[in-house]
Amino acid sequence: MSTAQHPAPATQAASAEGVPNIDGLWEIPTRSAKGESAWHFIVRQRGAEVSAAILRVDGDTGALTGAWRDGKLVLSHFSGARPTLLEITPAADGTLAIVQNGRTSLVALRPDSARAKGLGEPTDPFQHTGVKDPSQPLTFAFPDVNGRTVSLSDARFLGKVVIVAISGSWCPNCHDEAPFLEELYRQYRAQGLEVVALSFEEGDQLKSLARLRAFIRRYQIDYTVLVPSEPGQLTEKLPRFENLNSWPTTAFLGRDGKVRSVHAGFAGRASSEFYTQTKREVTELLEKLLAETTSAALVRP
C-alpha cells in the first residue's frame, strides 16, 4: 500500500495546548506469528484530541481515542471484541514508545526512518495469502444457514465473478468488511457478481447459528452465507489456500472459477486512508474481472 505524507516527528512540533504533535502515519516493527515485519499506526490529531488505530494484516484495532495525561497520551477502545489501551510517550529521537494493554512494549517510527534503518514494511494484503495451482477452478460445497448444501458448481455461479469471503460472526474485522461486501453485491449483481461468505463459527454457535443470523440481519446481507465448520478447521476445509491465517480473507474468482487474487484482512474506517484505499483497490479489481468475457467462462470443468 502507498504511504501518505506525514508531519515532522513528535519532538519537532506541539499543539497550542502543549501536547506533542504525533499526527500522521507511523510504523511499528514486529515479528508477528503471521509473518509480518511491521504494522501501520495511523494517528489523527486536532489539538489535544487524538484518535489512532493499529493496522495489522488482518485488520485494525478499531478507533482508539484519548488525551494527553501526565506526560503521555492515553488512548483506549473498550469493546467486547477488541478492547485496547495504548499509553504513548514521545521519545527524544522522534520515535514513540507505546505500551499496549499495560504489558506489551512497542516502538513506532515514521516510515522514512524505518526504511533508513532497513526495517521491513507492513505486509501487502494482496500478497499475504495464495492458492495452490491457480490454473484450476476453486471448488467447495458447504451448508447454508438452513442446512442446504451449496456448491460453487451450482448453476447460479456459472459464468459469474465470485467473491469468496472467509469470515466469522465472532470476528470484528469481518464486521467491518460485511457492509462493503453487501454494497458491492447490490451495485454489481446485475453485471454478474455473486458473493459467498464462508462463516466459520465456534462449536456452541453451530447448534443454533443465532449469532450468525443476527449478523446477517444487522448488515442486511442478501448474498450467500455458508457455514463450513469451526475456525480451527479452516485449513482442513479449504486446503487449496496457502498461508491462510487472517480473518477475514477474501478471494476473487474470475468468470472461469479460477482464483485471480486473494486479499488478507480488511482495513476498517478507523484505518482512515487505508480504508479508502482498500475499497478502491477491491472495486477496481472487481470491475476488471466483471469486464472479462470469454468462452471459457461459460463452461467450467
C-alpha positions in Angstrom: 0.0 0.0 0.0 1.1 3.6 -0.6 2.3 5.7 2.3 0.8 9.1 2.9 2.8 12.3 3.6 3.3 12.9 7.3 4.2 15.8 9.5 7.5 16.2 11.3 8.4 13.9 14.2 6.7 14.4 17.6 9.6 16.2 19.1 9.6 19.0 16.5 6.1 20.3 16.9 3.5 20.8 19.6 -0.1 21.9 19.8 -1.3 25.1 21.4 -2.2 23.1 24.5 1.4 21.9 24.8 0.5 18.4 23.6 3.2 17.0 21.2 2.0 16.7 17.6 2.1 13.0 16.5 -0.4 13.3 13.7 0.1 11.2 10.6 1.4 7.7 9.6 3.8 5.6 11.7 5.1 2.0 11.6 5.5 -0.4 14.4 8.2 -3.0 13.8 7.2 -6.5 14.8 7.7 -10.2 14.2 4.2 -11.5 14.3 3.0 -15.1 14.2 1.6 -14.3 10.7 5.0 -13.4 9.4 4.6 -9.6 9.5 7.6 -7.3 9.8 5.6 -4.2 10.7 2.2 -2.7 11.4 0.8 0.6 10.3 0.0 3.0 13.2 -2.4 5.7 12.0 -2.8 8.8 14.2 -5.2 11.7 13.7 -4.8 14.7 15.9 -6.5 18.0 16.3 -5.1 20.0 19.2 -5.4 17.9 22.3 -7.9 15.5 20.7 -6.2 12.3 19.4 -7.6 9.2 17.7 -5.5 6.3 16.4 -5.5 2.7 15.1 -3.0 -0.1 14.7 -3.5 -1.8 11.3 -2.3 -5.4 11.0 -2.6 -7.7 8.1 -6.0 -9.0 9.3 -7.4 -5.5 10.1 -7.3 -2.7 12.6 -7.9 -2.3 16.3 -10.8 0.0 15.8 -10.6 3.7 16.7 -8.6 4.4 19.9 -9.4 7.8 21.4 -7.9 9.8 24.3 -6.0 12.8 25.5 -2.7 13.9 27.0 -2.3 12.9 30.6 0.7 13.1 33.0 3.3 13.4 30.2 1.9 10.8 27.9 -1.1 10.2 25.5 -3.6 7.6 26.8 -5.8 6.2 24.1 -8.4 3.4 24.6 -11.1 1.5 22.8 -13.2 -0.6 25.1 -15.4 -3.2 23.4 -16.1 -6.8 24.0 -14.5 -7.8 20.7 -11.2 -5.9 20.8 -10.5 -3.8 23.9 -7.2 -1.9 23.7 -5.4 0.6 25.9 -2.4 2.5 24.5 0.0 4.7 26.5 2.2 6.7 24.2 5.3 8.6 25.2 7.2 10.7 22.5 10.9 10.0 22.7 13.8 12.4 22.1 14.9 10.5 19.0 11.5 11.2 17.2 10.1 7.7 17.9 7.0 6.8 20.0 7.3 4.5 23.0 4.0 2.6 23.2 2.7 0.3 26.0 -0.2 -1.8 24.8 -2.7 -3.0 27.4 -0.3 -2.3 30.2 2.2 -5.1 29.3 3.4 -5.1 25.7 6.1 -2.5 24.8 6.2 -1.3 21.2 8.1 1.4 19.3 6.7 3.5 16.4 8.8 5.2 13.7 8.0 7.3 10.8 8.1 5.3 7.5 11.1 7.2 6.2 13.0 6.4 9.4 12.0 2.8 9.3 13.3 2.5 5.7 16.5 4.3 6.6 17.1 1.7 9.3 16.5 -1.2 6.9 13.3 -2.3 8.7 10.7 -4.3 6.8 7.5 -2.7 5.5 3.9 -3.6 6.6 2.6 -6.6 4.7 0.8 -6.0 1.4 -2.6 -7.7 2.0 -2.8 -8.8 -1.7 0.5 -10.7 -1.3 -0.1 -12.5 2.0 -2.3 -15.5 1.0 -2.2 -17.6 -2.1 -3.7 -20.7 -3.7 -2.2 -24.0 -4.8 -2.4 -24.5 -8.6 -4.3 -21.3 -9.5 -4.8 -22.8 -13.0 -7.7 -24.9 -11.6 -11.1 -23.6 -10.6 -11.8 -23.4 -6.9 -14.4 -25.9 -5.7 -16.2 -26.4 -2.4 -19.6 -27.4 -1.1 -20.9 -26.4 2.4 -24.3 -26.0 4.1 -26.1 -22.7 4.3 -27.8 -21.4 7.5 -30.8 -23.7 6.7 -28.7 -26.8 6.2 -29.0 -26.9 2.4 -25.7 -27.7 0.6 -24.4 -25.1 -1.8 -21.6 -25.7 -4.2 -19.6 -23.4 -6.4 -20.5 -25.8 -9.3 -24.2 -24.8 -8.9 -25.8 -23.1 -11.9 -26.2 -19.7 -10.1 -22.4 -19.3 -10.1 -21.7 -20.4 -13.6 -20.0 -17.7 -15.7 -20.1 -15.3 -12.7 -17.4 -13.4 -10.9 -17.5 -14.7 -7.4 -16.1 -13.1 -4.2 -15.5 -15.7 -1.6 -15.2 -14.1 1.9 -13.8 -16.3 4.6 -15.2 -14.9 7.8 -17.0 -15.5 11.1 -19.6 -13.6 13.1 -17.2 -13.5 16.1 -14.5 -11.6 14.0 -14.6 -7.8 14.5 -12.7 -7.1 11.2 -15.3 -9.3 9.4 -18.0 -6.9 10.8 -16.0 -4.1 9.2 -16.0 -5.9 5.8 -19.6 -7.1 5.6 -21.3 -3.8 4.8 -18.8 -3.2 2.0 -19.4 -6.7 0.5 -23.2 -6.0 0.7 -22.6 -2.7 -1.0 -20.6 -4.3 -3.8 -23.2 -7.1 -4.2 -26.1 -4.7 -4.6 -24.2 -2.5 -7.0 -22.7 -5.2 -9.3 -25.1 -8.2 -9.0 -26.8 -7.3 -12.3 -23.4 -7.3 -14.0 -22.7 -10.9 -12.9 -21.3 -10.7 -9.4 -22.0 -13.3 -6.7 -20.7 -13.1 -3.1 -20.3 -16.2 -0.9 -19.4 -15.8 2.7 -17.8 -18.9 4.4 -18.6 -18.2 8.0 -16.6 -20.4 10.4 -18.4 -20.4 13.8 -17.5 -21.8 17.2 -18.9 -25.1 18.3 -21.5 -23.7 20.6 -22.7 -21.3 17.9 -23.1 -24.1 15.3 -26.0 -25.5 17.2 -28.4 -22.6 16.5 -26.4 -20.1 14.5 -28.2 -17.4 16.5 -25.2 -15.0 16.4 -24.7 -15.5 12.6 -28.3 -15.0 11.9 -28.1 -11.7 13.9 -25.0 -10.8 11.9 -26.9 -11.3 8.7 -29.9 -9.2 9.9 -27.6 -6.4 11.2 -25.9 -5.9 7.9 -29.0 -6.8 5.8 -27.0 -9.4 3.9 -28.5 -10.6 0.7 -25.6 -12.6 -0.6 -25.0 -16.3 0.1 -23.7 -17.3 3.6 -22.4 -20.8 4.1 -21.2 -22.5 7.3 -18.2 -24.8 6.7 -17.3 -25.6 10.3 -15.4 -24.2 13.3 -12.4 -21.8 12.9 -10.0 -24.5 13.9 -10.8 -26.4 10.8 -10.1 -23.6 8.4 -7.2 -25.2 6.6 -8.8 -28.6 6.6 -11.9 -27.3 4.9 -10.0 -25.0 2.4 -6.9 -26.9 1.6 -6.3 -25.1 -1.7 -5.2 -21.9 0.1 -1.7 -21.2 1.3 -0.8 -19.1 4.3 -4.4 -18.7 5.2 -4.4 -17.2 8.7 -6.2 -13.8 8.6 -9.8 -13.1 9.5 -11.3 -12.1 7.1 -9.6 -13.3 3.9 -11.3 -12.6 0.6 -10.7 -14.4 -2.7 -11.7 -13.1 -6.1 -12.7 -15.6 -8.7 -13.0 -14.8 -12.4 -15.9 -16.0 -14.6 -14.0 -19.3 -15.2 -14.0 -20.1 -11.4 -10.3 -19.6 -11.0 -8.8 -17.6 -8.1 -7.4 -14.4 -9.6 -6.5 -12.6 -6.4 -6.6 -13.0 -2.6 -6.8 -10.2 -0.1 -6.0 -10.7 3.6 -7.8 -8.8 6.2 -9.9 -5.7 5.9 -8.9 -2.1 6.9 -11.9 -0.6 8.6 -13.0 3.0 8.9 -10.5 3.6 11.8 -7.7 3.0 9.3 -8.5 6.3 7.6 -6.8 6.4 4.1 -6.2 2.7 4.1 -9.9 2.1 4.4 -10.5 4.2 1.4 -7.6 2.6 -0.5 -8.8 -0.9 0.3 -12.3 -0.1 -1.0 -10.9 1.5 -4.2 -8.4 -1.3 -5.0 -11.1 -4.0 -4.4 -13.6 -2.2 -6.5 -11.1 -1.7 -9.4 -10.2 -5.4 -9.3 -13.9 -6.4 -9.3 -14.7 -4.1 -12.2 -11.8 -5.6 -14.2 -13.0 -9.1 -13.6 -16.6 -8.3 -14.5 -15.4 -6.7 -17.8 -13.8 -10.0 -18.8 -16.0 -12.2 -21.1 -14.5 -15.4 -22.5 -16.0 -18.6 -23.8 -14.0 -20.4 -21.2 -16.1 -18.7 -18.5 -19.3 -20.3 -19.7 -18.2 -23.9 -19.1 -16.2 -25.0 -16.1 -14.5 -28.4 -15.8 
